[in-house]
Amino acid sequence: MNKPVRGARQRIPGVNPQAKATKSPMQKWVERSLMLVVAVGVVFVIYAYFDLYQRYREQNMPKDRLYGMWVEQEVAPYMADRFVIGKRGVLIDGAVVSTQFNFDGQYFEYTSGGKQIKFILLDKNLSKMKLVTDLPYQPVYQLSGSHKNRSRWQFTD
Protein backbone atom coordinates (compact mmCIF):
# COMPACT_ATOMS: atom_id res chain seq x y z
CA MET A 1 0.00 0.00 0.00
CA ASN A 2 1.16 3.48 -0.84
CA LYS A 3 1.59 5.77 2.10
CA PRO A 4 0.92 9.46 1.56
CA VAL A 5 4.02 11.57 1.63
CA ARG A 6 4.08 14.07 4.43
CA GLY A 7 3.52 17.66 3.27
CA ALA A 8 2.32 16.56 -0.14
CA ARG A 9 -1.14 17.62 -1.23
CA GLN A 10 -3.64 14.88 -1.54
CA ARG A 11 -5.79 14.90 -4.59
CA ILE A 12 -9.51 14.91 -4.00
CA PRO A 13 -11.36 13.00 -6.72
CA GLY A 14 -13.60 15.17 -8.88
CA VAL A 15 -11.96 18.47 -7.84
CA ASN A 16 -9.72 20.30 -10.21
CA PRO A 17 -7.26 22.44 -8.18
CA GLN A 18 -6.55 24.59 -11.23
CA ALA A 19 -10.17 25.61 -11.78
CA LYS A 20 -11.16 29.03 -10.49
CA ALA A 21 -14.49 29.59 -8.84
CA THR A 22 -16.66 31.92 -10.83
CA LYS A 23 -19.58 33.77 -9.33
CA SER A 24 -22.53 35.08 -11.17
CA PRO A 25 -23.15 38.83 -11.14
CA MET A 26 -26.20 38.20 -8.96
CA GLN A 27 -24.10 36.40 -6.31
CA LYS A 28 -21.57 39.24 -6.31
CA TRP A 29 -24.36 41.82 -5.94
CA VAL A 30 -25.90 39.92 -3.03
CA GLU A 31 -22.52 39.58 -1.27
CA ARG A 32 -21.71 43.26 -1.68
CA SER A 33 -25.19 44.27 -0.53
CA LEU A 34 -24.84 42.12 2.59
CA MET A 35 -21.41 43.63 3.32
CA LEU A 36 -22.91 47.11 3.00
CA VAL A 37 -25.79 46.21 5.34
CA VAL A 38 -23.31 44.82 7.89
CA ALA A 39 -21.13 47.95 7.64
CA VAL A 40 -24.14 50.25 8.14
CA GLY A 41 -25.26 48.06 11.04
CA VAL A 42 -21.86 48.32 12.70
CA VAL A 43 -21.86 52.11 12.32
CA PHE A 44 -25.37 52.26 13.80
CA VAL A 45 -24.37 50.09 16.78
CA ILE A 46 -21.30 52.25 17.46
CA TYR A 47 -23.40 55.43 17.25
CA ALA A 48 -26.06 53.96 19.55
CA TYR A 49 -23.39 52.91 22.05
CA PHE A 50 -21.86 56.38 22.19
CA ASP A 51 -25.30 58.00 22.50
CA LEU A 52 -26.23 55.72 25.39
CA TYR A 53 -22.85 56.29 27.00
CA GLN A 54 -23.31 60.09 26.74
CA ARG A 55 -26.77 59.83 28.32
CA TYR A 56 -25.33 57.70 31.11
CA ARG A 57 -22.57 60.27 31.75
CA GLU A 58 -25.08 63.13 31.79
CA GLN A 59 -27.30 61.28 34.22
CA ASN A 60 -24.38 60.56 36.54
CA MET A 61 -22.89 64.04 36.11
CA PRO A 62 -25.83 66.44 35.96
CA LYS A 63 -25.05 69.87 34.57
CA ASP A 64 -26.51 71.61 37.61
CA ARG A 65 -23.44 70.57 39.59
CA LEU A 66 -21.65 73.42 37.77
CA TYR A 67 -24.29 76.07 38.47
CA GLY A 68 -22.91 79.17 40.14
CA MET A 69 -20.55 82.08 39.64
CA TRP A 70 -17.06 81.20 38.52
CA VAL A 71 -14.27 83.69 39.30
CA GLU A 72 -10.78 83.79 37.80
CA GLN A 73 -8.05 83.10 40.36
CA GLU A 74 -4.53 84.47 40.88
CA VAL A 75 -5.32 87.91 39.43
CA ALA A 76 -6.24 91.20 41.04
CA PRO A 77 -9.91 91.09 42.14
CA TYR A 78 -10.86 94.06 39.95
CA MET A 79 -9.33 92.34 36.87
CA ALA A 80 -10.77 88.85 37.45
CA ASP A 81 -13.07 87.47 34.78
CA ARG A 82 -16.39 86.14 36.03
CA PHE A 83 -19.12 84.10 34.45
CA VAL A 84 -22.25 82.38 35.67
CA ILE A 85 -23.51 78.93 34.71
CA GLY A 86 -27.20 78.23 35.22
CA LYS A 87 -30.39 76.81 33.73
CA ARG A 88 -30.49 79.45 31.03
CA GLY A 89 -26.89 78.84 29.99
CA VAL A 90 -23.63 80.73 30.38
CA LEU A 91 -23.74 84.43 31.31
CA ILE A 92 -20.90 86.93 31.19
CA ASP A 93 -21.50 90.39 32.64
CA GLY A 94 -25.21 89.57 32.91
CA ALA A 95 -25.58 88.74 29.21
CA VAL A 96 -26.34 85.25 27.96
CA VAL A 97 -23.45 84.18 25.72
CA SER A 98 -24.58 80.58 25.26
CA THR A 99 -27.85 78.81 26.02
CA GLN A 100 -26.35 75.34 25.69
CA PHE A 101 -23.31 73.74 27.21
CA ASN A 102 -21.88 70.26 27.62
CA PHE A 103 -20.50 68.66 30.75
CA ASP A 104 -19.22 65.08 30.84
CA GLY A 105 -17.79 65.04 34.36
CA GLN A 106 -14.32 66.08 33.21
CA TYR A 107 -14.82 68.80 30.60
CA PHE A 108 -17.18 71.79 30.47
CA GLU A 109 -17.72 73.21 26.96
CA TYR A 110 -19.84 75.85 25.30
CA THR A 111 -19.85 77.79 22.05
CA SER A 112 -19.92 81.57 21.98
CA GLY A 113 -19.69 83.64 18.82
CA GLY A 114 -18.80 80.56 16.80
CA LYS A 115 -15.82 79.83 19.05
CA GLN A 116 -15.61 76.66 21.16
CA ILE A 117 -14.67 77.38 24.80
CA LYS A 118 -13.43 74.38 26.79
CA PHE A 119 -12.55 73.96 30.46
CA ILE A 120 -11.16 70.99 32.36
CA LEU A 121 -12.33 70.39 35.92
CA LEU A 122 -9.44 70.19 38.37
CA ASP A 123 -10.97 68.63 41.48
CA LYS A 124 -13.55 66.09 42.54
CA ASN A 125 -15.66 68.77 44.26
CA LEU A 126 -16.17 70.45 40.86
CA SER A 127 -15.09 73.73 42.38
CA LYS A 128 -12.07 74.55 40.17
CA MET A 129 -11.59 74.45 36.42
CA LYS A 130 -8.95 75.59 33.97
CA LEU A 131 -9.50 77.11 30.54
CA VAL A 132 -8.02 74.84 27.87
CA THR A 133 -6.24 77.03 25.35
CA ASP A 134 -3.13 77.08 23.15
CA LEU A 135 -2.00 80.31 24.81
CA PRO A 136 0.67 80.21 27.54
CA TYR A 137 -1.72 81.66 30.13
CA GLN A 138 -4.47 79.21 31.08
CA PRO A 139 -6.62 80.87 33.72
CA VAL A 140 -8.02 78.86 36.62
CA TYR A 141 -11.56 79.60 37.78
CA GLN A 142 -13.09 78.77 41.13
CA LEU A 143 -16.73 78.45 42.07
CA SER A 144 -17.53 81.50 44.14
CA GLY A 145 -19.10 81.12 47.58
CA SER A 146 -20.25 77.86 49.10
CA HIS A 147 -19.97 74.82 46.82
CA LYS A 148 -22.64 73.11 48.86
CA ASN A 149 -25.40 75.67 48.31
CA ARG A 150 -25.45 76.05 44.55
CA SER A 151 -29.21 76.62 44.32
CA ARG A 152 -28.85 80.36 44.98
CA TRP A 153 -27.25 80.81 41.53
CA GLN A 154 -29.89 78.91 39.64
CA PHE A 155 -31.97 81.08 37.39
CA THR A 156 -35.71 81.27 37.47
CA ASP A 157 -37.66 81.13 34.24
C-alpha positions in Angstrom: 0.0 0.0 0.0 1.2 3.5 -0.8 1.6 5.8 2.1 0.9 9.5 1.6 4.0 11.6 1.6 4.1 14.1 4.4 3.5 17.7 3.3 2.3 16.6 -0.1 -1.1 17.6 -1.2 -3.6 14.9 -1.5 -5.8 14.9 -4.6 -9.5 14.9 -4.0 -11.4 13.0 -6.7 -13.6 15.2 -8.9 -12.0 18.5 -7.8 -9.7 20.3 -10.2 -7.3 22.4 -8.2 -6.5 24.6 -11.2 -10.2 25.6 -11.8 -11.2 29.0 -10.5 -14.5 29.6 -8.8 -16.7 31.9 -10.8 -19.6 33.8 -9.3 -22.5 35.1 -11.2 -23.2 38.8 -11.1 -26.2 38.2 -9.0 -24.1 36.4 -6.3 -21.6 39.2 -6.3 -24.4 41.8 -5.9 -25.9 39.9 -3.0 -22.5 39.6 -1.3 -21.7 43.3 -1.7 -25.2 44.3 -0.5 -24.8 42.1 2.6 -21.4 43.6 3.3 -22.9 47.1 3.0 -25.8 46.2 5.3 -23.3 44.8 7.9 -21.1 48.0 7.6 -24.1 50.3 8.1 -25.3 48.1 11.0 -21.9 48.3 12.7 -21.9 52.1 12.3 -25.4 52.3 13.8 -24.4 50.1 16.8 -21.3 52.2 17.5 -23.4 55.4 17.2 -26.1 54.0 19.6 -23.4 52.9 22.1 -21.9 56.4 22.2 -25.3 58.0 22.5 -26.2 55.7 25.4 -22.9 56.3 27.0 -23.3 60.1 26.7 -26.8 59.8 28.3 -25.3 57.7 31.1 -22.6 60.3 31.7 -25.1 63.1 31.8 -27.3 61.3 34.2 -24.4 60.6 36.5 -22.9 64.0 36.1 -25.8 66.4 36.0 -25.1 69.9 34.6 -26.5 71.6 37.6 -23.4 70.6 39.6 -21.6 73.4 37.8 -24.3 76.1 38.5 -22.9 79.2 40.1 -20.6 82.1 39.6 -17.1 81.2 38.5 -14.3 83.7 39.3 -10.8 83.8 37.8 -8.1 83.1 40.4 -4.5 84.5 40.9 -5.3 87.9 39.4 -6.2 91.2 41.0 -9.9 91.1 42.1 -10.9 94.1 39.9 -9.3 92.3 36.9 -10.8 88.9 37.4 -13.1 87.5 34.8 -16.4 86.1 36.0 -19.1 84.1 34.5 -22.3 82.4 35.7 -23.5 78.9 34.7 -27.2 78.2 35.2 -30.4 76.8 33.7 -30.5 79.5 31.0 -26.9 78.8 30.0 -23.6 80.7 30.4 -23.7 84.4 31.3 -20.9 86.9 31.2 -21.5 90.4 32.6 -25.2 89.6 32.9 -25.6 88.7 29.2 -26.3 85.3 28.0 -23.5 84.2 25.7 -24.6 80.6 25.3 -27.8 78.8 26.0 -26.4 75.3 25.7 -23.3 73.7 27.2 -21.9 70.3 27.6 -20.5 68.7 30.8 -19.2 65.1 30.8 -17.8 65.0 34.4 -14.3 66.1 33.2 -14.8 68.8 30.6 -17.2 71.8 30.5 -17.7 73.2 27.0 -19.8 75.8 25.3 -19.9 77.8 22.1 -19.9 81.6 22.0 -19.7 83.6 18.8 -18.8 80.6 16.8 -15.8 79.8 19.1 -15.6 76.7 21.2 -14.7 77.4 24.8 -13.4 74.4 26.8 -12.6 74.0 30.5 -11.2 71.0 32.4 -12.3 70.4 35.9 -9.4 70.2 38.4 -11.0 68.6 41.5 -13.6 66.1 42.5 -15.7 68.8 44.3 -16.2 70.4 40.9 -15.1 73.7 42.4 -12.1 74.6 40.2 -11.6 74.5 36.4 -8.9 75.6 34.0 -9.5 77.1 30.5 -8.0 74.8 27.9 -6.2 77.0 25.3 -3.1 77.1 23.2 -2.0 80.3 24.8 0.7 80.2 27.5 -1.7 81.7 30.1 -4.5 79.2 31.1 -6.6 80.9 33.7 -8.0 78.9 36.6 -11.6 79.6 37.8 -13.1 78.8 41.1 -16.7 78.5 42.1 -17.5 81.5 44.1 -19.1 81.1 47.6 -20.3 77.9 49.1 -20.0 74.8 46.8 -22.6 73.1 48.9 -25.4 75.7 48.3 -25.5 76.0 44.5 -29.2 76.6 44.3 -28.9 80.4 45.0 -27.2 80.8 41.5 -29.9 78.9 39.6 -32.0 81.1 37.4 -35.7 81.3 37.5 -37.7 81.1 34.2 
